[in-house]
């Protein structure tokens, strides 16, 4: 069912809006949102969430202090992989606890390689590769910039993503560089900068986007859209536009509307 939904969304919809890029990077969006809010608490790690009949108590750690906030409602807008490290004090309904414990996430890694010149243009290559090697695919990530330099993104997910996540950053970068060099000899001589990330290893994601496993749709899909008492769910996982920032924003708007309409 999830594959059918993705196929419809990605390949069979004809009414697509154009893709947009944020000047200065995507982090400009949450930074602007934070600037507009009166009370944003940074470096605050939530350790406990307790549901009651008339609200939600959230306890977070900030440096050496623990603070508890009692609220009428709360929105859980983090990856459910990280929610597994929280203590819900046995207050979550069983279907929501199973959702948090069982829902599947991807194991994406990326390697970004900046080249001093876009050698692929000279060779008539688009920047895209699809391989059966651990580096599953590549693409040109800076086609929207007019510049002599360019960046190729090497992307891996699934089983190969788990294996690459276990490598050091240096090993992962070397594997991507070697794969591109194999297809385009001499390309590595023009490398300027490299960067990599393995989302499984990031403590506040512990995975990439939600990647539904067989049976997840029937077991968990409806629960993603149902509040647990006065605790609501939002994020890229709690939307039909799953895996994208657009879906995450839409889910937050949905959760806010539901809270405003709650008794």
VENRA-V265534 format. One record per residue. SS is DSSP state (h for helix, s for strand, l for the rest). OMEGA is omega in degrees with one decimal (* if undefined). D_LAST is the distance of its C-alpha to the last C-alpha in whole Angstrom. Layout:
BEGIN
ss=[SS SS]
omega=[OMEGA OMEGA]
d_last=[D_LAST D_LAST]
END
This chain:
BEGIN
ss=[l h h h h h h h h h h h l l l l l l l l l l l l l l h h h h h h h h h l l l l l l l l l s s s s s s s s l l s s s s s s s s l l s s s s s s s l l s s s l l l h h h h l l l s l l l l l l h h h h h h h h h l l s l l l s s s s s s s l l l h h h h l l l l l l s s l l l l l l s s s s l l l l l l l l l s s s s s s s l h h h h h h h h l l l h h h h h h h h h h h h h h h l l l h h h h s s s s s s s s h h h l l l l l l l l s l l l l l h h h h h l h h h h l l s l l s s s l l l l l l l l l l l h h h h h h h h h h h h h h h h l l l]
omega=[-179.9 177.6 178.3 178.4 -179.9 179.7 179.2 -175.0 -172.8 -167.7 -172.8 175.5 -179.3 -176.5 -178.4 170.7 -179.3 175.1 -178.1 173.9 179.9 177.5 -178.9 176.9 -176.7 -179.4 175.3 -178.3 178.6 177.3 178.6 177.0 179.8 179.6 -177.1 -177.4 -175.2 -172.1 177.0 -175.5 -177.3 177.9 179.8 -175.0 -179.3 -179.0 -174.5 173.9 -179.0 179.1 173.6 -177.8 -176.4 178.8 -178.8 175.7 -178.2 179.0 179.6 177.8 177.7 -170.8 -176.9 -176.1 172.6 -177.5 176.9 176.5 174.5 -176.0 176.2 -178.8 172.9 176.1 176.4 -173.0 178.8 173.9 -177.7 172.9 179.4 176.5 179.5 179.7 -179.3 175.3 179.0 174.8 179.6 -176.5 178.1 171.0 -173.0 -179.0 178.7 177.0 176.5 176.7 -179.4 -174.6 -165.8 -171.9 -172.7 176.2 -179.8 -179.3 -174.5 167.1 175.1 169.4 178.4 -177.7 177.7 178.5 -179.4 176.0 -177.1 -176.5 -176.7 176.9 -179.5 -175.6 178.3 -179.5 -178.9 -173.5 -178.2 170.8 168.4 -172.1 171.4 175.3 177.6 172.0 -167.9 -178.0 173.6 171.8 177.6 -172.7 -175.7 -179.2 -178.3 178.8 172.8 -176.8 179.3 179.1 177.4 -178.3 171.2 175.4 173.1 -168.1 177.4 176.7 178.2 179.4 176.4 178.0 177.2 -179.1 -179.4 178.0 -179.4 179.0 170.5 177.8 -177.9 179.9 -179.4 178.5 -179.7 179.6 179.7 179.8 -179.0 -179.4 179.3 178.5 179.7 -179.1 -177.1 -177.2 -179.9 -176.4 -176.1 -179.9 -177.5 178.5 -179.3 -178.5 175.8 174.5 179.4 175.1 173.2 -170.1 175.3 -174.8 -178.9 -172.5 -177.8 170.4 179.8 -179.9 178.6 175.9 177.3 179.0 -171.8 176.7 176.4 -180.0 -177.2 -178.1 -178.4 -175.9 -164.7 -169.9 -177.9 -177.8 179.1 -175.3 -178.9 177.0 172.1 -172.8 179.8 175.1 -177.4 -177.1 175.5 -179.1 -177.5 -178.7 -173.9 -176.8 172.9 178.0 -169.3 176.4 -175.2 177.8 179.9 178.9 179.3 179.3 179.3 -179.5 176.5 177.1 178.2 -179.4 179.4 178.1 -179.2 177.6 179.6 -179.6 -178.0 179.1 *]
d_last=[34 34 37 37 34 35 38 37 35 38 41 40 38 40 37 37 36 39 38 38 39 38 41 41 39 36 35 35 31 29 32 31 27 28 30 27 25 25 25 26 28 31 32 30 30 26 28 25 21 20 16 15 12 11 12 15 18 21 25 27 31 32 36 37 34 30 27 24 21 18 14 11 11 14 16 19 22 25 27 27 30 29 26 29 30 27 27 23 25 24 20 20 20 23 23 21 24 27 25 26 29 31 30 33 34 37 40 41 43 45 48 49 52 53 57 59 60 58 61 59 60 63 63 61 58 55 53 52 53 52 54 54 54 52 51 49 49 50 49 50 47 49 50 48 50 53 55 58 56 53 51 51 48 49 46 46 43 43 45 48 45 44 48 48 45 48 50 51 50 54 54 52 53 56 55 54 57 59 57 58 61 62 61 62 65 66 62 61 64 62 59 57 54 52 49 47 43 42 39 39 40 38 36 33 33 35 35 35 33 31 34 33 35 36 34 31 30 29 28 26 25 22 20 21 18 15 13 15 12 10 14 14 18 20 23 26 26 22 23 26 28 29 31 31 30 28 26 25 24 22 20 19 18 16 14 13 12 10 8 8 7 4 0]
END
